[in-house]
Amino acid sequence: MNQVQIFMPPPSNWQDFQTLIADVARSKYIEDLVQEYGRQGQSQNGVDVYAVDSLDKHIGIQCKETKASSLTKKIIDDEIAKAKGFQPALDLFIIATTARTDVVLQNHINKINATNNIKFKVQLWFWDDINQAINRSHAVMSSSYKEFQENFGASEVKNHLGAIRLSFDRNAFTDDFMLERNYQEFEQALAATKAMLKTGFLYDTWSRNLVAQTVPSSMIGDVQYQKFVCKIEASLESIYQSFLRDVKGQLKTPNHLAERAGNYNILRRKLIALINNKLEEFDLLPIVTQY
């Protein structure tokens, strides 16, 4: 399953950017063997962060907190030339930049690696690549972007809760079960709602048009909210399985489902009450039932 990506803003200064890159390196290589190398004003041979991987390969990273227009092929070549003097000799040299992905610079690196004129390989980490690494690492996200992640999570919970409200604020859940004229439509509504909770997509039963789209709750890092959704799923599944059993009973007794209407009203009202409690927490309008 694809992970939802939060696009982070790059750090506004080189010091924070270098610390961030060191954290990313710790998530990729041997954590205890990653270090920010030297300090400003010292000769660093083009290396700001030094790391060792599980194969005992030596990795040097140069951090370029810069704009896309100011990272050039000449700057890359100059940094590579400096890195040749680093000791111990590097196996991989990485230039990490806050610039967005640039195919011209990518092609330049590919040509350098293809010539085999230098003893180490060269990589470019654009901000797009770094952003993916941040999203994959809970440790990096928590250390560098905790507030940003929490704000994102809060907005996604509200968006998801809004989609839940749309899913349940319709006749299949708000009308008296005695008014159901087509039990197949009721089953379709239950199935569609179950699918929305799993996938984040809600479709209109008749037109098949997309009514609402949100992320699946499993992708939201709010544990309490995930527990809330699990309760809804369990309650909905219970109603669904009960309905399937009663459909079979309807084949033997024509009035069976009508006789069960009161029970379905009770079950659905409990479910809506659970949802309304959560809607109230987020100042969203409650779902009003007609039974």
Secondary structure, DSSP 8 states (H G I E B T S, - for coil): -----------SSHHHHHHHHHHHHHHHS-GGG-EE-S-TTS--TT-SEEEE-TT--EEEEEEE---GGG--HHHHHHHHHHHTT-SS--SEEEEEESS---HHHHHHHHHHHHHT-SSSEEEEE-HHHHHHHHHH-HHHHHHHSHHHHHHHHHHHHHHHHHHHHHHHSSHHHHS-GGG-S-HHHHHHHHHHHHHHHHHSEEE-TTT--EEEE---GGGS--HHHHHHHHHHHHHHHHHHHHHHHHHHHHHH-TTHHHHTHHHHHHHHHHHHHHHHHHHHHTT--------
